[in-house]
Amino acid sequence: MGHEDSPVQARYSHVTPEMRRRLMQGLTEQRQEALDARRALSPGSSVAALDALLFKP
């Protein structure tokens, strides 16, 4: 942030509940898009954890 003053840094470095919600929503959307793209390449995987995610509705 470029500020050496702790009060200034504290004021601008906090994370609000709305910021957390938007971050989680964005990450969830990216995860789903990645799984959809992977599923389009091949519907299954020899990796059990990935295979389970690919078959989730």
C-alpha positions as CSV (number, residue, x, y, z in Angstrom):
1,M,0.0,0.0,0.0
2,G,3.0,2.3,0.4
3,H,2.0,3.7,3.8
4,E,4.4,3.6,6.7
5,D,1.8,5.0,9.1
6,S,0.0,2.2,10.9
7,P,-3.4,4.0,11.3
8,V,-3.5,4.6,7.6
9,Q,-2.5,1.0,6.8
10,A,-5.1,-0.3,9.3
11,R,-7.8,1.8,7.7
12,Y,-7.3,0.5,4.2
13,S,-6.2,-3.1,4.8
14,H,-9.3,-4.5,6.6
15,V,-11.5,-7.0,4.8
16,T,-15.3,-6.5,5.1
17,P,-17.9,-9.3,5.1
18,E,-19.1,-8.1,1.7
19,M,-15.5,-8.3,0.3
20,R,-15.3,-11.9,1.6
21,R,-18.6,-12.8,0.1
22,R,-17.6,-11.4,-3.3
23,L,-14.3,-13.2,-3.2
24,M,-15.9,-16.5,-2.3
25,Q,-18.5,-16.1,-5.0
26,G,-15.8,-15.3,-7.6
27,L,-13.6,-18.2,-6.5
28,T,-16.6,-20.6,-6.6
29,E,-17.5,-19.5,-10.1
30,Q,-13.9,-20.0,-11.3
31,R,-13.8,-23.4,-9.7
32,Q,-17.0,-24.4,-11.4
33,E,-15.8,-23.1,-14.8
34,A,-12.6,-25.0,-14.5
35,L,-14.5,-28.2,-13.6
36,D,-16.8,-27.7,-16.6
37,A,-13.9,-27.1,-18.9
38,R,-12.1,-30.3,-17.6
39,R,-15.4,-32.3,-17.9
40,A,-15.7,-31.2,-21.5
41,L,-12.2,-32.7,-22.2
42,S,-13.0,-36.0,-20.6
43,P,-15.9,-36.9,-18.3
44,G,-13.8,-39.0,-15.9
45,S,-10.4,-39.1,-14.2
46,S,-8.1,-41.8,-12.8
47,V,-7.5,-39.5,-9.9
48,A,-10.3,-40.4,-7.4
49,A,-10.7,-36.9,-5.9
50,L,-11.0,-35.2,-9.3
51,D,-13.3,-38.0,-10.6
52,A,-15.6,-37.4,-7.6
53,L,-15.7,-33.6,-8.4
54,L,-16.4,-34.2,-12.1
55,F,-19.5,-36.3,-11.3
56,K,-21.0,-33.8,-8.8
57,P,-24.2,-32.1,-10.1
